[in-house]
Amino acid sequence: MSVASPCINICRMSPETGWCEGCQRTIEEITRWSRTSDEDRRAILAAVAERREWMDAAVPAVERRA
């Protein structure tokens, strides 16, 4: 079974982080996704999880919704 994309159709690159504001992938990870292995996709998802944890710690949820 193929690893599902984390894309949530909010496709804007943050100038502060360089990550997509919807899925927290870099532009390189987004472009690589469709032609990479499931192993690499899992590595990308692990990086995304770390970025989300960092964002949660750095910016309170109330500020992100504003």
Distance bins in CASP14 RR format, pairs under 12 A and 6 or more apart:
PFRMAT RR
TARGET T0000
AUTHOR 0000-0000-0000
RMODE 2
METHOD distances of the structure
MODEL  1
1 38 0 0 0 0 1 0 0 0 0 0 0
1 41 0 0 0 0 0 1 0 0 0 0 0
2 33 0 0 0 0 0 1 0 0 0 0 0
2 34 0 0 0 0 0 1 0 0 0 0 0
2 36 0 0 0 0 0 1 0 0 0 0 0
2 37 0 0 0 0 1 0 0 0 0 0 0
2 38 1 0 0 1 0 0 0 0 0 0 0
2 39 0 0 0 0 0 1 0 0 0 0 0
2 40 0 0 0 0 0 1 0 0 0 0 0
2 41 1 0 0 1 0 0 0 0 0 0 0
2 42 0 0 0 0 0 1 0 0 0 0 0
3 33 0 0 0 0 1 0 0 0 0 0 0
3 34 0 0 0 0 0 1 0 0 0 0 0
3 36 0 0 0 0 1 0 0 0 0 0 0
3 37 0 0 0 0 1 0 0 0 0 0 0
3 38 1 0 1 0 0 0 0 0 0 0 0
3 39 0 0 0 0 1 0 0 0 0 0 0
3 40 0 0 0 0 1 0 0 0 0 0 0
3 41 1 1 0 0 0 0 0 0 0 0 0
3 42 1 0 1 0 0 0 0 0 0 0 0
3 43 0 0 0 0 0 1 0 0 0 0 0
3 44 0 0 0 0 1 0 0 0 0 0 0
3 45 1 0 0 1 0 0 0 0 0 0 0
3 46 0 0 0 0 0 1 0 0 0 0 0
3 48 0 0 0 0 0 1 0 0 0 0 0
4 23 0 0 0 0 0 1 0 0 0 0 0
4 33 0 0 0 0 0 1 0 0 0 0 0
4 38 0 0 0 0 0 1 0 0 0 0 0
4 41 0 0 0 0 1 0 0 0 0 0 0
4 42 0 0 0 0 0 1 0 0 0 0 0
4 44 0 0 0 0 0 1 0 0 0 0 0
4 45 0 0 0 0 1 0 0 0 0 0 0
5 11 0 0 0 0 0 1 0 0 0 0 0
5 20 0 0 0 0 0 1 0 0 0 0 0
5 22 0 0 0 0 0 1 0 0 0 0 0
5 23 1 0 0 1 0 0 0 0 0 0 0
5 25 0 0 0 0 1 0 0 0 0 0 0
5 29 0 0 0 0 0 1 0 0 0 0 0
5 30 0 0 0 0 1 0 0 0 0 0 0
5 32 0 0 0 0 0 1 0 0 0 0 0
5 33 1 0 0 1 0 0 0 0 0 0 0
5 34 0 0 0 0 1 0 0 0 0 0 0
5 36 0 0 0 0 0 1 0 0 0 0 0
5 38 0 0 0 0 0 1 0 0 0 0 0
5 41 0 0 0 0 1 0 0 0 0 0 0
5 44 0 0 0 0 1 0 0 0 0 0 0
5 45 0 0 0 0 1 0 0 0 0 0 0
5 48 0 0 0 0 0 1 0 0 0 0 0
6 19 0 0 0 0 0 1 0 0 0 0 0
6 20 0 0 0 0 1 0 0 0 0 0 0
6 22 0 0 0 0 1 0 0 0 0 0 0
6 23 1 0 1 0 0 0 0 0 0 0 0
6 24 1 0 0 1 0 0 0 0 0 0 0
6 25 1 0 0 1 0 0 0 0 0 0 0
6 29 0 0 0 0 1 0 0 0 0 0 0
6 30 0 0 0 0 1 0 0 0 0 0 0
6 33 0 0 0 0 1 0 0 0 0 0 0
6 41 0 0 0 0 1 0 0 0 0 0 0
6 42 0 0 0 0 0 1 0 0 0 0 0
6 44 0 0 0 0 1 0 0 0 0 0 0
6 45 1 0 0 1 0 0 0 0 0 0 0
6 46 0 0 0 0 0 1 0 0 0 0 0
6 47 0 0 0 0 0 1 0 0 0 0 0
6 48 1 0 1 0 0 0 0 0 0 0 0
6 49 0 0 0 0 1 0 0 0 0 0 0
6 51 0 0 0 0 0 1 0 0 0 0 0
6 52 0 0 0 0 1 0 0 0 0 0 0
7 20 0 0 0 0 1 0 0 0 0 0 0
7 21 0 0 0 0 0 1 0 0 0 0 0
7 22 1 0 0 1 0 0 0 0 0 0 0
7 23 1 0 1 0 0 0 0 0 0 0 0
7 24 0 0 0 0 0 1 0 0 0 0 0
7 25 0 0 0 0 1 0 0 0 0 0 0
7 29 0 0 0 0 0 1 0 0 0 0 0
7 30 1 0 0 1 0 0 0 0 0 0 0
7 33 0 0 0 0 1 0 0 0 0 0 0
7 34 0 0 0 0 0 1 0 0 0 0 0
7 41 0 0 0 0 0 1 0 0 0 0 0
7 44 0 0 0 0 0 1 0 0 0 0 0
7 45 0 0 0 0 0 1 0 0 0 0 0
7 48 0 0 0 0 0 1 0 0 0 0 0
8 20 0 0 0 0 1 0 0 0 0 0 0
8 21 0 0 0 0 1 0 0 0 0 0 0
8 22 1 0 1 0 0 0 0 0 0 0 0
8 23 1 0 0 1 0 0 0 0 0 0 0
8 24 0 0 0 0 0 1 0 0 0 0 0
8 25 0 0 0 0 0 1 0 0 0 0 0
8 48 0 0 0 0 0 1 0 0 0 0 0
9 20 0 0 0 0 0 1 0 0 0 0 0
9 21 0 0 0 0 0 1 0 0 0 0 0
9 22 0 0 0 0 1 0 0 0 0 0 0
9 23 0 0 0 0 1 0 0 0 0 0 0
10 19 0 0 0 0 0 1 0 0 0 0 0
10 20 1 0 0 1 0 0 0 0 0 0 0
10 21 1 0 1 0 0 0 0 0 0 0 0
10 22 1 1 0 0 0 0 0 0 0 0 0
10 23 1 0 0 1 0 0 0 0 0 0 0
10 24 0 0 0 0 0 1 0 0 0 0 0
10 25 0 0 0 0 0 1 0 0 0 0 0
10 64 0 0 0 0 0 1 0 0 0 0 0
11 19 0 0 0 0 0 1 0 0 0 0 0
11 20 1 0 0 1 0 0 0 0 0 0 0
11 21 0 0 0 0 1 0 0 0 0 0 0
11 22 1 0 0 1 0 0 0 0 0 0 0
11 23 0 0 0 0 1 0 0 0 0 0 0
11 24 0 0 0 0 0 1 0 0 0 0 0
11 25 0 0 0 0 0 1 0 0 0 0 0
11 27 0 0 0 0 0 1 0 0 0 0 0
11 30 0 0 0 0 1 0 0 0 0 0 0
12 18 0 0 0 0 0 1 0 0 0 0 0
12 19 0 0 0 0 1 0 0 0 0 0 0
12 20 1 0 0 1 0 0 0 0 0 0 0
12 21 1 0 1 0 0 0 0 0 0 0 0
12 22 1 0 0 1 0 0 0 0 0 0 0
12 23 0 0 0 0 0 1 0 0 0 0 0
12 24 0 0 0 0 0 1 0 0 0 0 0
12 27 0 0 0 0 0 1 0 0 0 0 0
12 30 0 0 0 0 0 1 0 0 0 0 0
13 19 1 0 0 1 0 0 0 0 0 0 0
13 20 1 0 1 0 0 0 0 0 0 0 0
13 21 1 0 0 1 0 0 0 0 0 0 0
13 22 0 0 0 0 1 0 0 0 0 0 0
13 23 0 0 0 0 0 1 0 0 0 0 0
13 24 0 0 0 0 0 1 0 0 0 0 0
13 25 0 0 0 0 1 0 0 0 0 0 0
13 26 0 0 0 0 1 0 0 0 0 0 0
13 27 1 0 0 1 0 0 0 0 0 0 0
13 28 0 0 0 0 0 1 0 0 0 0 0
13 29 0 0 0 0 0 1 0 0 0 0 0
13 30 0 0 0 0 1 0 0 0 0 0 0
13 31 0 0 0 0 0 1 0 0 0 0 0
14 20 1 0 0 1 0 0 0 0 0 0 0
14 21 1 0 1 0 0 0 0 0 0 0 0
14 22 0 0 0 0 1 0 0 0 0 0 0
14 23 0 0 0 0 0 1 0 0 0 0 0
14 24 0 0 0 0 1 0 0 0 0 0 0
14 25 0 0 0 0 0 1 0 0 0 0 0
14 26 0 0 0 0 0 1 0 0 0 0 0
14 27 0 0 0 0 0 1 0 0 0 0 0
14 51 0 0 0 0 0 1 0 0 0 0 0
14 55 0 0 0 0 1 0 0 0 0 0 0
14 59 0 0 0 0 0 1 0 0 0 0 0
14 64 0 0 0 0 0 1 0 0 0 0 0
15 21 0 0 0 0 0 1 0 0 0 0 0
16 55 0 0 0 0 0 1 0 0 0 0 0
16 58 0 0 0 0 0 1 0 0 0 0 0
16 59 0 0 0 0 0 1 0 0 0 0 0
17 24 1 0 0 1 0 0 0 0 0 0 0
17 25 0 0 0 0 0 1 0 0 0 0 0
17 26 0 0 0 0 1 0 0 0 0 0 0
17 27 0 0 0 0 0 1 0 0 0 0 0
17 48 0 0 0 0 0 1 0 0 0 0 0
17 51 1 0 0 1 0 0 0 0 0 0 0
17 52 0 0 0 0 0 1 0 0 0 0 0
17 54 0 0 0 0 1 0 0 0 0 0 0
17 55 0 0 0 0 1 0 0 0 0 0 0
17 58 0 0 0 0 1 0 0 0 0 0 0
17 59 0 0 0 0 0 1 0 0 0 0 0
18 24 0 0 0 0 1 0 0 0 0 0 0
18 25 0 0 0 0 1 0 0 0 0 0 0
18 26 1 0 0 1 0 0 0 0 0 0 0
18 27 1 0 0 1 0 0 0 0 0 0 0
18 28 0 0 0 0 0 1 0 0 0 0 0
18 29 0 0 0 0 0 1 0 0 0 0 0
18 30 0 0 0 0 0 1 0 0 0 0 0
18 51 0 0 0 0 0 1 0 0 0 0 0
19 25 1 0 0 1 0 0 0 0 0 0 0
19 26 1 0 0 1 0 0 0 0 0 0 0
19 27 0 0 0 0 1 0 0 0 0 0 0
19 28 0 0 0 0 0 1 0 0 0 0 0
19 29 0 0 0 0 1 0 0 0 0 0 0
19 30 0 0 0 0 1 0 0 0 0 0 0
19 44 0 0 0 0 0 1 0 0 0 0 0
19 47 0 0 0 0 1 0 0 0 0 0 0
19 48 0 0 0 0 1 0 0 0 0 0 0
19 50 0 0 0 0 0 1 0 0 0 0 0
19 51 1 0 0 1 0 0 0 0 0 0 0
19 52 0 0 0 0 1 0 0 0 0 0 0
19 54 0 0 0 0 0 1 0 0 0 0 0
19 55 0 0 0 0 1 0 0 0 0 0 0
20 26 1 0 0 1 0 0 0 0 0 0 0
20 27 1 0 0 1 0 0 0 0 0 0 0
20 28 0 0 0 0 0 1 0 0 0 0 0
20 29 0 0 0 0 1 0 0 0 0 0 0
20 30 1 0 0 1 0 0 0 0 0 0 0
20 31 0 0 0 0 0 1 0 0 0 0 0
20 33 0 0 0 0 0 1 0 0 0 0 0
20 44 0 0 0 0 0 1 0 0 0 0 0
20 48 0 0 0 0 1 0 0 0 0 0 0
20 51 0 0 0 0 0 1 0 0 0 0 0
20 52 0 0 0 0 0 1 0 0 0 0 0
21 51 0 0 0 0 0 1 0 0 0 0 0
21 52 0 0 0 0 0 1 0 0 0 0 0
21 55 0 0 0 0 0 1 0 0 0 0 0
21 59 0 0 0 0 0 1 0 0 0 0 0
21 64 0 0 0 0 1 0 0 0 0 0 0
22 30 0 0 0 0 0 1 0 0 0 0 0
22 48 0 0 0 0 1 0 0 0 0 0 0
22 51 0 0 0 0 0 1 0 0 0 0 0
22 52 0 0 0 0 0 1 0 0 0 0 0
22 55 0 0 0 0 0 1 0 0 0 0 0
22 64 0 0 0 0 0 1 0 0 0 0 0
23 29 0 0 0 0 1 0 0 0 0 0 0
23 30 1 0 0 1 0 0 0 0 0 0 0
23 33 0 0 0 0 1 0 0 0 0 0 0
23 44 0 0 0 0 1 0 0 0 0 0 0
23 45 0 0 0 0 1 0 0 0 0 0 0
23 47 0 0 0 0 0 1 0 0 0 0 0
23 48 1 0 0 1 0 0 0 0 0 0 0
23 49 0 0 0 0 0 1 0 0 0 0 0
23 51 0 0 0 0 1 0 0 0 0 0 0
23 52 0 0 0 0 1 0 0 0 0 0 0
24 30 0 0 0 0 0 1 0 0 0 0 0
24 44 0 0 0 0 1 0 0 0 0 0 0
24 45 0 0 0 0 1 0 0 0 0 0 0
24 46 0 0 0 0 0 1 0 0 0 0 0
24 47 0 0 0 0 1 0 0 0 0 0 0
24 48 1 0 1 0 0 0 0 0 0 0 0
24 49 0 0 0 0 1 0 0 0 0 0 0
24 50 0 0 0 0 1 0 0 0 0 0 0
24 51 1 0 1 0 0 0 0 0 0 0 0
24 52 1 0 1 0 0 0 0 0 0 0 0
24 53 0 0 0 0 0 1 0 0 0 0 0
24 54 0 0 0 0 1 0 0 0 0 0 0
24 55 1 0 0 1 0 0 0 0 0 0 0
24 56 0 0 0 0 0 1 0 0 0 0 0
25 31 0 0 0 0 1 0 0 0 0 0 0
25 32 0 0 0 0 1 0 0 0 0 0 0
25 33 1 0 0 1 0 0 0 0 0 0 0
25 36 0 0 0 0 0 1 0 0 0 0 0
25 41 0 0 0 0 0 1 0 0 0 0 0
25 43 0 0 0 0 0 1 0 0 0 0 0
25 44 1 0 0 1 0 0 0 0 0 0 0
25 45 0 0 0 0 1 0 0 0 0 0 0
25 46 0 0 0 0 0 1 0 0 0 0 0
25 47 0 0 0 0 1 0 0 0 0 0 0
25 48 1 0 0 1 0 0 0 0 0 0 0
25 49 0 0 0 0 0 1 0 0 0 0 0
25 51 0 0 0 0 1 0 0 0 0 0 0
25 52 0 0 0 0 0 1 0 0 0 0 0
26 32 0 0 0 0 1 0 0 0 0 0 0
26 33 0 0 0 0 0 1 0 0 0 0 0
26 44 0 0 0 0 1 0 0 0 0 0 0
26 47 0 0 0 0 1 0 0 0 0 0 0
26 48 0 0 0 0 1 0 0 0 0 0 0
26 51 0 0 0 0 1 0 0 0 0 0 0
27 33 0 0 0 0 0 1 0 0 0 0 0
28 36 0 0 0 0 0 1 0 0 0 0 0
28 40 0 0 0 0 0 1 0 0 0 0 0
28 44 0 0 0 0 1 0 0 0 0 0 0
28 47 0 0 0 0 0 1 0 0 0 0 0
29 35 0 0 0 0 0 1 0 0 0 0 0
29 36 0 0 0 0 1 0 0 0 0 0 0
29 40 0 0 0 0 1 0 0 0 0 0 0
29 41 0 0 0 0 1 0 0 0 0 0 0
29 43 0 0 0 0 1 0 0 0 0 0 0
29 44 1 0 1 0 0 0 0 0 0 0 0
29 45 0 0 0 0 1 0 0 0 0 0 0
29 46 0 0 0 0 0 1 0 0 0 0 0
29 47 1 0 0 1 0 0 0 0 0 0 0
29 48 0 0 0 0 1 0 0 0 0 0 0
29 51 0 0 0 0 0 1 0 0 0 0 0
30 36 0 0 0 0 0 1 0 0 0 0 0
30 41 0 0 0 0 0 1 0 0 0 0 0
30 44 0 0 0 0 1 0 0 0 0 0 0
30 48 0 0 0 0 0 1 0 0 0 0 0
31 44 0 0 0 0 0 1 0 0 0 0 0
32 40 1 0 0 1 0 0 0 0 0 0 0
32 41 0 0 0 0 1 0 0 0 0 0 0
32 43 0 0 0 0 0 1 0 0 0 0 0
32 44 1 0 0 1 0 0 0 0 0 0 0
33 40 0 0 0 0 1 0 0 0 0 0 0
33 41 1 0 0 1 0 0 0 0 0 0 0
33 42 0 0 0 0 0 1 0 0 0 0 0
33 43 0 0 0 0 0 1 0 0 0 0 0
33 44 1 0 0 1 0 0 0 0 0 0 0
33 45 0 0 0 0 0 1 0 0 0 0 0
33 48 0 0 0 0 0 1 0 0 0 0 0
34 40 0 0 0 0 0 1 0 0 0 0 0
34 41 0 0 0 0 1 0 0 0 0 0 0
34 44 0 0 0 0 0 1 0 0 0 0 0
35 41 0 0 0 0 0 1 0 0 0 0 0
36 42 0 0 0 0 0 1 0 0 0 0 0
36 43 0 0 0 0 1 0 0 0 0 0 0
36 44 1 0 0 1 0 0 0 0 0 0 0
36 45 0 0 0 0 0 1 0 0 0 0 0
37 43 0 0 0 0 1 0 0 0 0 0 0
37 44 0 0 0 0 0 1 0 0 0 0 0
38 44 0 0 0 0 0 1 0 0 0 0 0
38 45 0 0 0 0 0 1 0 0 0 0 0
39 45 0 0 0 0 0 1 0 0 0 0 0
39 46 0 0 0 0 0 1 0 0 0 0 0
40 46 0 0 0 0 0 1 0 0 0 0 0
40 47 0 0 0 0 0 1 0 0 0 0 0
41 47 0 0 0 0 0 1 0 0 0 0 0
41 48 0 0 0 0 0 1 0 0 0 0 0
42 48 0 0 0 0 0 1 0 0 0 0 0
42 49 0 0 0 0 0 1 0 0 0 0 0
43 49 0 0 0 0 0 1 0 0 0 0 0
43 50 0 0 0 0 0 1 0 0 0 0 0
44 50 0 0 0 0 0 1 0 0 0 0 0
44 51 0 0 0 0 0 1 0 0 0 0 0
45 51 0 0 0 0 0 1 0 0 0 0 0
45 52 0 0 0 0 0 1 0 0 0 0 0
46 52 0 0 0 0 0 1 0 0 0 0 0
46 53 0 0 0 0 0 1 0 0 0 0 0
47 53 0 0 0 0 0 1 0 0 0 0 0
47 54 0 0 0 0 0 1 0 0 0 0 0
48 54 0 0 0 0 0 1 0 0 0 0 0
48 55 0 0 0 0 0 1 0 0 0 0 0
49 55 0 0 0 0 0 1 0 0 0 0 0
49 56 0 0 0 0 0 1 0 0 0 0 0
50 56 0 0 0 0 0 1 0 0 0 0 0
50 57 0 0 0 0 0 1 0 0 0 0 0
51 57 0 0 0 0 0 1 0 0 0 0 0
51 58 0 0 0 0 0 1 0 0 0 0 0
51 59 0 0 0 0 0 1 0 0 0 0 0
52 58 0 0 0 0 0 1 0 0 0 0 0
52 59 0 0 0 0 0 1 0 0 0 0 0
52 61 0 0 0 0 0 1 0 0 0 0 0
52 64 0 0 0 0 0 1 0 0 0 0 0
53 59 0 0 0 0 0 1 0 0 0 0 0
55 61 0 0 0 0 1 0 0 0 0 0 0
55 63 0 0 0 0 0 1 0 0 0 0 0
55 64 1 0 0 1 0 0 0 0 0 0 0
56 62 0 0 0 0 0 1 0 0 0 0 0
56 63 0 0 0 0 0 1 0 0 0 0 0
56 64 0 0 0 0 1 0 0 0 0 0 0
58 64 0 0 0 0 1 0 0 0 0 0 0
59 65 0 0 0 0 0 1 0 0 0 0 0
59 66 0 0 0 0 0 1 0 0 0 0 0
60 66 0 0 0 0 1 0 0 0 0 0 0
END
